[in-house]
């Protein structure tokens, strides 16, 4: 427990949050760009193959990429328009990926769809199929296909569904705004998630720096005995799956295991709302709320953005970059990716675009470890980040695995607190790649 009595976990950090920049800004539609670039892989798992070719006509919500693999999620056109090309582009990670490039029509029709059947008649299997067909993925950044999460092993029943409404990354406010503007849809989405896995309890976990959302969600959930809204300490990474499960239920997910091991399922605010839309109006996941913020943009904002919109379009919509902006990050500053190319498109997992000036960009040089143990103290997974780094530097991949490199979820607490400015997460990513290559 925290000193304030709110639920939490051991470890973690308290960075400046800067949420005041955008938390009061209502969600508004983002401008339509001249070109939409939709990558075929926006999720964990097998990439899709395009279903369209240059010159084809596409409509908003039309499926344009698909894979037969179980761990995958189809992609849909976010606009009505004409396919310009199918080619490789640079995505937010800096990697190359196949994408469908679409020239949108000047006038965009509203999405028109219909549910598979009345919501009250939907079975768990129906909901899994709806999630798959709509291309739903975790919208907090991990982008794991939702239908896979809704298919736990038969010997590991789910009794509790948790909505991760912590939004513990600094700067980001898209989930906060979604709760304030669409509370009923979130509640209905949670109930559908519970129905999909036949869970008896639903919990919405919200950090204490969003008390307006806490009070609103508590009012909307009142009268539903199976639902509760819990207040969590303001701490990063409060929203990490294993930490959130422990804080809310006291259950500990064993190393290397999934939340289903302890009867839990965790989903993001945006994912729950997307399931509600897919089940009630047949809407695929082709747009999402994105926070565009930081001291490097003139007008921090929350936009409803069509997947495939270039980062540059959103920055322009937020008033443009201020003079002296040094870095633009897709995602939050703790786990996001610095952007070398502002033409990179928004994908399903894009929660924010953060622009920072020099005063908030840390460019200090790495020094030798001073053995202070701060990285160990803050690690929410109880790992030894300093030992992992040492093993990587010596290319001792077996030792790196022994010290828990594969259990690290790259929250960045260790790097944030290190007085020697060691980029622990970079070393962990290298260890994971090398260990994976050796196992193959």
N, C-alpha and C positions, 0 to 999 in steps of 0.2 A: 504493500500500500504506500501511497505517497503521504507526505506530511499533511496534505490538505484532505486526506481521507478518500481521494479518488482512486479508482482501480488502476493498477499499472503492473510493471514487470521490473526485474532487477537489471541494472545496466542502463545504457542509453545516454543521450546527451540533451542539452537545452540550447540549441543554436538560436540566434535572433530569427524571428519568424516572418516579419515583413508582410503579414497577411492583410494589414490595414490598407495596403495599396489598392487592393481590388475587391475585398470582401463586401463592400457596399455597392458594387457595380452590378446592376441586373444583367441577366443573360440577354444578349442581342444577336440577331443573325449577322454572321460575317459576310463581307462582300463576296460576290461571285468572281473568281479569277478568270483570266482569259483561257487558262488551260488547267485541267484536272489531271493529276498523275497518280494512279492507283496501283500501288505495289501488289504483286500476287501473293506475297507472304507478309502478313501483319500479325502473326501469331506464333506461339510455340508449336512446333510440329512440321509436318510436310507442307511444302509450298504448293500453291495452286497452279494449274495450267490454264491459260487464257481460253475463254469460250467465244471470243470475238476477234475480228481482224480489222485491219485498216479499212476505212470506208463504211463499216457497219454502223447502223443507227442503233442507239441504246436509249432506254428510258430510265428515269430515276427509280432505283430499287431493283433493277434488273440484275440477275446474277451474271457476272462476267468472268469469274474464275472459280475453279473447283478442283478438289482432289478427292480420290476415293479412300485415302488413308483415314483411319479412325481419329488420330490426333492431328486435326487440321480444322480449318474453318473457311467456308467459301467467302468470296468478296463480291460486292455489288456496286453498281454504278451509283455515284452520289448525285448525278445530274442527268438530265436529258440532253442528248447531243450526238455528235458524230465521232467515232473512233478515228483519231489522227494517225496513231501508230501503236505497235506493240514493240517495246524495246527495253533495254537495260538502262536503269537510271541509278543515281547515287541516292541512297536513303539516309535516314537520320544517323545511323551508326557509322556512316562513311563507306559501307559496303555497297556492292552493286546488286541490284535485284531486278527481275523482269517486272514490267509495269505496263498497264494499259493507259495510253495518253488520250484524253477526250477533250474535244473542243465543245464547250457547253453552248446550248441555245441562249440567246439573249433573254428570252422569257422562260422562266422555269415553272412548270406546273407543280402544284402541291401533290404530295404522295397520295395515291389512291390505292388502298388495299382492303383486304377483308380477312377476318379470322378463320382459322381452319374449322373451328366449331365453337359454340358458345363456351365461354370461359369456365362456367360451372361444370361442363361435361368433359373437360380436359383430364386425361389420365397422366400419370407420371411419364409414361412412354411418349404420349403426345407432346408433353413439355420438352422432353429431351430432343425430339425431332424438330420442334419449333426452334429451339435454341441452335441446333445444327443448321437448319435451313436458313436462319436469319444471320448466320455468321457471327454469333455472339462470342465474345472473348472477354477476359478480365480487363476492365477498363482503368484499373489503377496503375497500369504500366506493365504488368507481367504478361498480359495478353494470352493467357492459357485458355484453350477452347472451353467454353462454358458447358457444352453438352457432355464433355468428358468428366468434368467435375460433378455433373449431375448423374453420373453412372458409377457410384462407388462399388467396391467389391461386395458381393452378396453376403459375405461373412463379416462385413464391417458396416452395420446399419448406422445411419445418421440420425441423431436425435435433436441436434441443435444447429440452426442456421444463423450465422453471424453476418450482419452487414457492417463492413469496415467503413465507417463514416469518420474516421480519425483525421484523415488528410493531414498527416503529421509532417510532410515535407514543407519546408519554408516556402513562402510566396504563393503557393497554389490555393485556389479558392473555388474551383469548379464544383466539387462535391458539396461544399457549404452552400453555394448558390442554388444548386439543384434541390437540396433539402428544403430551402426556404421557398422556392418557387413551385416545386412539384412534390409536396409531402405525401399527398394521397397516392400518387403513382408509385412512390417508393414503398409505401406500406403494401400496396397490392402486389408489387413485384416481389417483396419479401414473402408474402403468403404463397405466391406461385412457386418460388424456390423451395419453400417448405413442402408444398404439395409434391413437387418433382422428386424429392428424396424421402417423402413421408416422415418428415421431422415433426415433432410435437411442440418445439419451442423455437422462437425467433428472437434474436437480440440485435438491437441497433446500438453500436458503440460509438460515442461521439466524444471528442476531446473537450475539455472545459473552457477552451478559448472560443467555443461556438455555442454559448449558452442560449442565444436566440433560436438556434436550430434544435437544441436539446428541448427547450420548452415547447416549441411547435410540434416536434415529433412525439413528445409525451402526450400532448393533447390529442393528436391524430390517432395514437395507438391506444388511447384510453377506451375501455370497454372490450378490449381484445385480450383475454386472460393469457393467451399463448404468446403474447408479444411483450417485450420490455425494452426500455430505452435506458442505457447505462452511461454514466459520465466517467470519462477516463482522464488521467493526469495528462497535462500538456508536456509531452516528451517524445523525442524522436529515438527509435522508430516504433512508436506505439501501434501503428497500423500494420506492422509485419505480422504475417499469419500466426506463427507460433507464439509470438509475444502477446498478440491480441487474444488468442484462445486462452492462454494462461491467465491473463489479466481478468477476463470475463467469467471463466469457468473454473479456474484452478487446475485445469488438466494440462499435462505436459506431453507434447508430441515428441516421441523418441527420435534421436538423431537418425537421419536418413529415411524417416517415415513421413506419411502425409497426414493431414488433419483427420481424415476418415479413420485413422488408427484410434482416435479418441472420440469418435462419434460426432465430429464437427465438420461443417462446411462454411467457408468464408467467401463472401462475394462483395464486390465494390458497389457503391451507391449507383454509379452510372450503369453498371451491368444489370442491377435489379430493375431499374427503370426501362432499360432496353428490352428486357424479357417481358415486362408488362406491355410495351408497345408491340412487340412481336406477337404476343398471344392475343391481344385485343384488336389490333388493326392490321396484323400481318406485315409490320414494318421491319425490314432488315436493318442491320447496324451499318449505316452509311454516313452518319453524322454524329457528332458528339460535342459536349461543352469543353472548351479549352480556355484556360486563363492565360492572358498575355500580359506580362507584368515585369516588375523589376525597376530599378532606378535608371535603367537604360532606355525605357520607352516613355514617351511624353504623356500618354493617357492609358494607364493600366485598365484592363477591361476583361470581361468574361463574354466569350462569343460562342454561339452555336455554329459549328464549323463542319463543312462537308469534307469527308475523307478525301484526300488527294489535293487539298488546298496547299499551295506553297507557304512556307514560313514567312517569306517576304510579304505576302498579301496580308497576313495577320499583323505583322509589325507596322505596315502602312496604315492599317485600320485602327491601330492603337496610337496613331499620331506620329509614327516614325521613331527612329533612334535618336537619342540626345547626343550631343557632341561628347566625345570621350568614351563612348561605349566600347568595351573591350571584348566582351564575350556574350554569345547568344546560346542558350541551352534549351534543348527539347526535353521536357520533363522538369523535375525539381532539381535544385542545385546539389543535392546529396547523391542522387542516383541517376540523374539525367545525362545527356550526351551533348558535349559542346559541338556546335554546328560550324563546319567549314564552308558549307554551301547553303545559302538561305533559300535556294530553290527546292530543298528537300521537302517532301510533302508530309502533311499531317496524316497519321495513321490511327487505327482504332485505339491504340494504347497511349495516344498523346494527351496528357492531362494539362500540360502547360508549355508556354514559351517564355523563358526568363532571360531578360537582357540586363547585363550588369556593366557598370562603369568600373574604372580601375580601382576605386576605393573598396569595392567588394570582390575583387578578383585576387585570389591568392596565387602568387607566382614565385613564392620563396623556394630556394634550392634545397634539395634533400641532403641531410647530414647523416652521420653515423648514429645508430640507435644508442640512447643514453641509459637504457635498461630501467626506465622510470616505472614501467608497468601500467601507464595510463590506458594504453590500448586494451589491455586485459581487463581493467576495471570497467570500461564502458561497453565491452562487447556483449550484446544481448544474447549471443549464442554460447557464451562462456568458453570461447576459444582462446588460443594463444597467438594472436596475429603476429607478434614479434618473432615467434618461432617459425611460423609459416614463411615469413619474408626471408628469414635466414636460410631456410631450406631451399627456397627458390633461387636465391643468389648462388647457392652452391650446386644448383641443379640436382638436388636430392629429392626427386618427385615422390618417392615412397614415404619419406619423412613428411613432406608437405601434406600428403593425404592423411598420414597418421595424426598430424596436428589439426586436422579438420578443415582443410581447404575446400573440400566438396560440401561441407555443411554451411559454409559462409554464404549469406545471401546478399553480400556486397552493399550493406547499408551505408558504409563509409564513416561510421562513428570513430573507428580507430584512426583513420587518416585525419579526421577533423580535430581530434584531441592531441595528436602527436607533436611534441615540441621540436622534434627533429625533421618535421615536414615529410615523413616517409609516406609515399602513396601506396599504402597497404593494399587497396583494392586492385590496383594495377598488377601487383605481384600475385594476388589471389587469382585474377583472371588468367594470368600466364600459367599458373599452376594447374588450373582446371583444364586449360587447353592441352597442356603436356600430358597430364594424367589420362585424359580422354583419348589422346592419340596413342598412348602406350597400351591402353586397354583394347583399342581396336586392332 
